[in-house]
């Protein structure tokens, strides 16, 4: 499979093939996942505290060596009022990301998927009462893993500016080649 081509066919606006060395992480960024700043905190296995510590989950990234960074761009959106449009764009982005990761899992080893926010595959999530029921399919949180999305996009040659009237959702799928 040509990953770049397939991602574009799925409708992603921007696609970049990356090496794991292009992924910028910071333990300070992982701390932004806290009950004061995120509604997903404590609600699923891919968000703190269920996901574990930064040092404990960093191998989710560093144990792989290649990946793809994708973006869905939605223009004509008011960041402070168009919540339905923003949620719609995020749902579309994650559906595309799930299809991409699924196709990659069929052909590649050690595939792991990352997106904005925590996983929402199961409703409700089994957290904290039982183990994740879809551990090989779940969508990991970029933030919980301390990924500096802007710096990672910059290394990959993708724009990650915050423009008035435009939202950008970023996803990443890593694998071992």
N, C-alpha and C positions, 0 to 999 in steps of 0.2 A: 504494500500500500504506500502511496505517496501521501504522507501525512499533511504536508503543506497544501497540496491540491484538494484533498478530501475536506480539510478544515474550511477552505474557501467555498467548496461546493455546499457545505452545510450552512453557509451564509455569514460566517464571521467577517467583520469589516477589515480586520488586520490580523496577520499571522506572521510569526517569526519562529524559526527553528533555533533552539538554544542548547547550550551545554550547561551542565549543573553549575559550573563556575560563573555563569552569567546571573545566577539567582543570588541576589543580595539579601542577607538576613541580619536581624539584630534582636537580641533578647529584649531590648527596650520596646521595640514595636509589638512584641508578643504581649507585653504588659498593658497595651491599649485595650486588650480584651479583658474587660472587667465589668462588674455589675452596674457601674455608673455610666458607662459609655456604650454598652451594647445590649440590645434586647435579647440576644441569643445566649448570653452568658448563662451557664448552668442548665441549658435546655437540651443539649445533645452531646453525643460522644465526640464530635469534632470541635467543640468549643471548650474553653476552660470552665471548670476545673477538670472535666472528664477527659479531655484530650491528653492531659499530662503536662509536664514542664517543658520549657523550651529545649533544654539540653537533652531531655528524654525523647523528644520527637524530632529533633534536628536530623537524625538518620533517615527520616522519611524523605528528605531531600538529598542529603549527601551520599546515600547508598546507591543512588541512580546516577547515570552519566549524561543523559540527553533528555530533550523535551521539546515541547511546543508551547508558545505563549500566544494567546488569542484575545481579541477584543471585539466586543459588540458596542457600537456607538449609536446612541439615540439622540437625535437633534430635536430642537423645538420643545424642550422640557424645562419647566421651572423647577429648580432644585428644591424650592421651599414650598411648593404647592401641588405639583403634579404627581402625588404619591402613587396613584393608580397606574400612570404611564411608566413610572420608574419601576414599579413592581412587575408590570407586564414585560418590560425590557429585560429585567433580571431573570424572569421565568424563561423567556425565550433564550437568553444567553445560556442558562444552566441546562436547558433541554438540548441545545446544540452541543454543549460541553459533554453531557452524558453520552450522547451518540458518538462523539469523537473518541472519548475514553473507552467506550464499549468496543468500538472497532479496533482500537489499538490493543486492548486486552486480548482480543482474538488472535493477534499476530505477534505481540511483543511480550517481553518478560518484565515483571516488577512494575507494572503500570500503577500510578497513583495520580488522582485528580484533585485539583485545588480550585476554589472559586471564592467569590465575595461572600462573606458570612459563613454560617455553619450549614451543615447538611440538612436538607429537608426532604429526603427520600421517603422517610416513614413518618406517618402522622397517626398517633404520636410516636416520637422516638422512644426507644426502650430505656433511655438514660433516666435515672440512675439505677433503676430496679433490675435490669438484666443486661447482659452483654449486647453489643451492636448485632443486629440480625443480618446486616448486609456489609460486613467489614471489608470485603473485597470490592465493593461498589460505591461505598460512601464518598461523599464530596468533602474533602478536607478544607479547612479555612486557611486562606493565605495569611490573614492577620494572626491567627493563633499560632502559626508556624513562624511568625516574625518576619515574613517576607516584605521587604521594602519594594512595594509594587512600582512606584515611580522610578526608582533607581534600576530595578530589573527591566522595566520597559525601555528605559534609556539605553541600557547595555544592549538590548535587543533591537534598537532602532525604531521603537514604537513611541508615538506621542502619548503622553499621559497628563495633558494639561487640563485644568479645570476652567472651562469656558462657560460663559453665561449661556444658558439654553442648551447645554449638551452634557450628557452623562456617558461615561465610559466604564464598561464592566470588563474585568480582566479575568481570564482563566488560564490555568497552566496544567499540562499533563506531562509528568516525568516518567521515564522508563529506563531500563537497562538495555543497551544495544549490544 
